[in-house]
Amino acid sequence: MDFSDVALLIIAGGRSSRMGVDKRFLTFQGIGLLERLCLKTAKLPFAERFLCVEQVSPELQELADRFGLTLVTDVLLERGPMEGIQRGLSSMKSSYALALSCDMPFLSLAKLRFLLAAAHKQPNLRAVLPRTERWQPLASLYHRDMAGHFAAALARGDGKLGIIIDEVPHACVDFPDSWDFFNVNTMADWQLACGRMANEERIVPLVTISAPASNTGKTTFIEKLLPKLTEQGLRVGVVKGDCHGYDVDEEGKDSWRFKKAGASGVAVVSPRGYFIEQKTQQRENLVEIAKRLHDVDLVLIESRRHGTAPVISLYRGKGEAELTEDTAVLFSKTPQGIEGVREYLLDDIDAAARLVMFLMGSAGLN
């Protein structure tokens, strides 16, 4: 069984109750969250394609027309994703459908081939679900017979997918990385997602460690973070901004003598590595310097104001917690209770390491 044998159901109801705004149209670099999934699924040869929504709007109609999707609307309003899946299953001719929620921006469709393989081996299955630490029913494979089961459940007021799936032959496929199924439910989730999306087009991912005031502990934070990342086999480079200037040479060394003689730039190369010190007329962009690091998997940028997205902000009670549109997550000495950003304790370096790996597009956090 392959994607050409199954239908696609994009589940995009539109309630966004925890978000406060319609998350389907949250945009990063001009591409909306729902459009992102439409673009991804357009690359695969599904037998049929449906966009399951609560109600039609001009924006949804435009997306459906552009991507060749059949719009399917809910009959029972405010009944959650089960209504959308049921309506989609009732509309299709294929035996199976892959139902995908539009709020999982990092879902790997290639990995979902394992669901198709499981259904091919066991034709009696009526549902095949990915399993991380829990089921993922909104990235699952359903037989069209499930339409009747879901319709009956909705008629009696039961909208919990897991309960109904438990009543029919089903199977689970284990996925070790729960971040594959990261879904955007809140603005804090969206901030974190935007941080990862900022790295998707980079050859080497970047993460900025920032703070609103000096002596907040950025360097110490990175010192503690580096061993956690290197334990995962990552080669990590660090670029540090310093507003006070610096001098890496010891007096009397050859490189010091060259500078004293008027050299504008000095490079020293040894069997163990090299450094370059270059005079400039103005402060060099830290991101451009980061691009010059070779043989690294990730670059951490330590800077108050000159880094780039995604930003991990640190706060130790000095000044005010600095949150910008680039802030992906906040680490603070005591909880600040700030809306719109995920928050962790400053000494939780294990969480910091997992978050950095997520932001760079690597392994995940439970």
C-alpha positions in Angstrom: 0.0 0.0 0.0 1.2 3.5 -0.9 -0.1 7.0 -0.8 -1.7 6.5 -4.2 -3.9 3.9 -2.6 -5.4 6.1 0.1 -7.4 9.3 0.4 -6.1 12.4 2.2 -8.2 14.1 4.9 -6.9 17.5 6.1 -8.6 18.2 9.3 -8.9 21.9 9.8 -12.1 22.6 11.8 -11.1 26.2 12.8 -12.3 26.5 16.4 -8.8 27.3 17.7 -10.3 27.6 21.2 -6.9 27.7 23.1 -5.2 30.0 20.5 -7.7 32.9 20.6 -7.2 33.4 16.8 -7.7 31.2 13.8 -4.5 29.2 13.8 -5.0 27.9 10.3 -3.9 31.3 9.0 -1.0 32.0 11.3 1.9 32.8 8.9 5.6 32.4 8.9 7.5 34.1 6.1 4.2 34.5 4.2 3.0 30.9 4.4 0.1 30.0 6.7 -0.1 26.9 8.9 -2.8 25.2 6.9 -1.1 26.2 3.6 2.1 24.6 4.8 0.4 21.2 5.1 -1.3 21.7 1.7 2.1 22.3 0.1 3.6 19.3 1.8 0.8 16.9 0.9 0.6 18.2 -2.7 3.9 16.4 -3.3 2.4 13.0 -2.8 0.0 11.1 -5.1 -3.1 10.6 -2.9 -6.0 8.9 -4.6 -8.4 11.6 -3.3 -7.9 14.8 -1.4 -10.4 16.4 1.1 -10.2 19.5 3.2 -12.5 19.0 6.2 -13.7 22.2 7.8 -16.5 23.3 10.0 -17.7 26.0 7.7 -16.6 27.4 4.3 -14.9 30.7 3.9 -13.4 32.5 0.9 -9.9 31.8 2.2 -10.6 28.1 2.6 -12.2 28.0 -0.8 -9.2 29.6 -2.4 -6.8 27.0 -0.8 -9.1 24.1 -1.8 -9.1 25.4 -5.4 -5.4 26.0 -5.5 -4.4 22.6 -4.2 -7.2 20.5 -5.8 -9.0 19.7 -2.5 -12.6 18.8 -2.1 -14.2 20.9 0.7 -16.2 18.9 3.2 -18.1 20.8 5.9 -19.4 19.6 9.3 -23.0 18.9 9.8 -22.8 18.9 13.6 -21.0 22.1 14.6 -18.6 22.4 17.5 -18.1 18.6 17.8 -14.4 18.5 17.3 -12.2 16.6 14.9 -14.3 13.4 15.0 -17.0 15.2 13.0 -14.5 16.3 10.3 -13.0 12.8 10.0 -16.4 11.2 9.9 -17.5 13.6 7.1 -14.4 12.9 5.1 -14.6 9.2 5.4 -18.2 9.3 4.3 -17.3 11.3 1.2 -14.5 9.1 -0.2 -14.3 6.1 -2.4 -11.0 4.7 -1.2 -10.8 2.0 1.5 -8.4 4.0 3.7 -7.7 7.6 4.4 -4.8 9.3 6.1 -6.3 12.0 8.4 -3.9 14.8 9.2 -4.5 17.8 11.5 -3.4 21.1 10.0 -1.6 22.2 13.2 1.4 19.7 13.0 4.0 21.7 11.0 6.9 19.3 11.4 5.1 16.0 10.7 7.2 13.8 8.3 4.8 12.3 5.8 7.5 9.8 4.7 7.6 8.3 8.1 3.8 7.7 7.9 4.4 5.0 5.3 4.8 2.7 8.3 1.1 3.1 9.0 0.3 2.1 5.4 2.6 -1.0 5.7 0.8 -2.1 8.9 -2.6 -1.8 7.3 -1.4 -3.8 4.2 -0.2 -6.6 6.5 -3.4 -6.7 8.5 -6.4 -5.9 6.2 -8.9 -6.3 9.1 -7.5 -3.2 10.9 -9.9 -0.3 11.0 -7.4 2.2 12.4 -3.6 2.5 12.5 -2.1 5.1 14.8 1.3 6.5 15.5 2.3 6.2 19.2 4.8 8.3 21.0 4.2 8.5 24.7 0.5 8.5 23.6 -1.7 7.9 20.6 -1.7 10.4 17.8 -5.2 10.0 16.3 -4.9 13.2 14.2 -2.1 11.8 12.2 -3.6 8.3 11.6 -4.9 5.9 9.0 -8.6 5.1 9.1 -10.7 2.6 7.1 -13.9 4.1 5.6 -16.0 1.7 7.8 -15.0 4.0 10.7 -17.4 6.6 9.4 -20.3 4.6 10.8 -18.6 4.1 14.2 -17.9 7.8 14.5 -21.4 8.8 13.3 -22.9 6.6 16.0 -20.6 8.1 18.7 -21.4 11.6 17.7 -25.1 10.9 17.7 -24.9 9.8 21.4 -22.7 12.8 22.2 -19.4 11.0 22.4 -16.5 12.9 20.7 -13.5 11.1 22.1 -11.6 9.4 19.3 -9.6 7.1 21.5 -12.6 5.5 23.0 -14.2 4.6 19.7 -10.9 3.4 18.2 -10.5 1.1 21.2 -13.7 -0.7 20.2 -12.5 -1.8 16.7 -9.5 -3.7 15.4 -6.6 -1.3 15.4 -2.8 -1.2 15.7 -0.1 1.2 16.8 3.2 2.0 15.2 5.8 3.4 17.7 7.6 6.6 16.8 10.5 7.5 19.1 10.4 11.3 18.5 7.3 12.9 19.9 8.3 16.3 18.3 7.4 14.8 14.9 3.8 15.3 16.2 4.3 18.7 17.8 1.0 20.6 17.4 0.3 24.3 17.7 -2.5 24.9 20.2 -1.3 28.2 21.9 0.6 31.3 20.9 3.5 29.9 23.0 3.5 26.8 20.8 3.5 29.0 17.7 6.5 31.0 19.0 8.4 27.8 19.5 7.4 26.5 16.1 8.5 29.7 14.4 11.9 29.3 16.0 12.3 25.9 14.4 11.0 27.1 11.0 13.6 29.9 11.1 16.3 27.2 10.9 14.7 25.0 8.2 16.3 26.8 5.3 19.7 27.2 6.9 22.6 24.9 6.0 23.8 25.1 9.7 21.1 25.9 12.2 21.6 28.8 14.6 20.2 29.4 18.1 20.8 32.7 20.0 21.2 32.9 23.8 20.1 36.3 24.9 19.4 38.3 28.0 18.2 41.8 28.8 21.2 42.8 31.0 24.9 41.9 31.5 25.9 39.4 34.1 22.8 37.4 33.6 24.7 34.2 33.0 24.6 33.7 29.3 28.2 32.4 29.2 27.6 30.0 32.1 24.3 28.8 30.6 26.2 27.9 27.3 29.0 26.3 29.3 26.5 24.0 30.9 24.6 23.4 27.7 27.6 22.4 25.5 28.3 19.1 27.2 24.7 18.1 27.0 24.7 18.7 23.2 28.1 17.1 22.6 26.9 14.0 24.4 24.3 13.7 21.6 27.1 13.6 19.0 26.6 17.2 18.0 29.5 19.5 16.9 28.7 22.9 18.3 30.2 26.2 17.4 29.8 29.4 19.5 29.9 33.0 18.4 30.0 35.6 21.1 29.2 39.3 20.8 31.2 41.6 23.1 30.5 45.3 23.2 33.7 46.1 25.1 36.2 44.8 22.5 38.7 42.0 23.0 42.3 41.0 22.4 43.2 37.3 21.9 47.0 37.8 21.6 49.6 37.6 24.3 52.3 40.3 24.1 55.4 39.1 22.3 53.7 36.4 20.3 54.2 36.6 16.5 50.6 37.5 15.8 50.8 40.3 18.4 54.0 41.6 16.7 52.2 41.6 13.3 49.4 43.6 14.7 51.7 46.0 16.3 53.5 46.4 12.9 50.1 47.5 11.4 48.6 44.3 10.0 44.8 44.7 9.5 44.2 41.0 9.9 46.1 38.1 11.3 45.5 34.4 10.9 47.2 31.6 12.9 46.9 28.0 11.7 48.1 25.0 13.8 47.5 21.2 13.5 44.7 21.6 16.1 42.9 24.5 14.5 43.1 28.2 13.6 41.8 31.6 14.5 41.5 34.8 12.5 41.5 38.3 13.9 40.3 40.9 11.4 40.0 44.6 12.0 36.7 46.1 10.7 35.4 49.6 10.4 32.1 48.6 12.0 30.8 45.8 14.0 30.5 42.6 12.0 27.2 40.8 11.8 27.2 37.8 14.2 25.2 35.7 11.8 27.7 36.3 9.0 30.5 35.2 11.3 28.6 32.1 12.3 28.5 31.1 8.6 32.3 31.0 8.6 32.5 28.2 11.1 33.3 24.9 9.4 32.5 21.3 10.4 29.8 22.1 13.0 26.2 20.9 13.2 24.9 23.9 15.2 26.0 27.4 16.1 25.1 29.0 19.4 25.2 32.8 19.3 25.7 34.7 22.6 24.4 38.2 22.3 22.1 40.7 23.9 20.9 42.4 20.7 22.8 41.1 17.7 21.6 37.5 17.4 19.0 36.0 15.2 15.9 33.8 15.5 15.3 31.5 17.2 16.2 33.2 20.5 16.3 31.6 23.9 15.9 34.4 26.4 17.4 34.2 29.9 16.1 36.2 32.8 17.6 36.5 36.3 15.6 39.4 37.7 17.8 42.1 36.1 15.9 44.6 34.0 12.8 43.3 32.4 12.4 39.9 30.7 13.1 40.6 27.1 10.7 39.0 24.7 10.6 39.8 21.0 9.0 38.1 18.0 12.1 36.0 17.7 11.9 34.6 21.2 11.2 30.9 21.1 11.4 30.2 24.8 12.2 31.8 28.1 14.4 30.5 30.9 14.1 32.4 34.2 15.2 32.1 37.8 11.6 32.1 39.0 8.4 31.7 36.9 7.3 35.0 35.3 3.9 33.8 34.1 4.3 35.6 30.8 1.6 34.8 28.2 2.7 33.7 24.7 6.0 32.0 25.5 7.0 28.7 26.9 8.9 29.1 30.2 11.4 26.9 32.0 13.6 27.3 35.1 17.1 28.7 34.4 18.9 25.7 35.8 16.9 23.1 33.8 19.8 22.5 31.3 18.4 19.1 30.2 15.2 20.9 29.0 17.4 23.5 27.3 19.4 20.9 25.5 16.2 19.1 24.2 14.7 22.5 23.1 17.9 23.4 21.3 17.8 20.1 19.4 14.2 20.7 18.5 14.9 24.3 17.3 17.7 23.0 15.1 15.4 20.4 13.7 16.9 17.4 15.4 15.8 15.0 18.2 12.8 15.9 20.4 11.5 16.7 23.8 8.7 14.7 25.6 
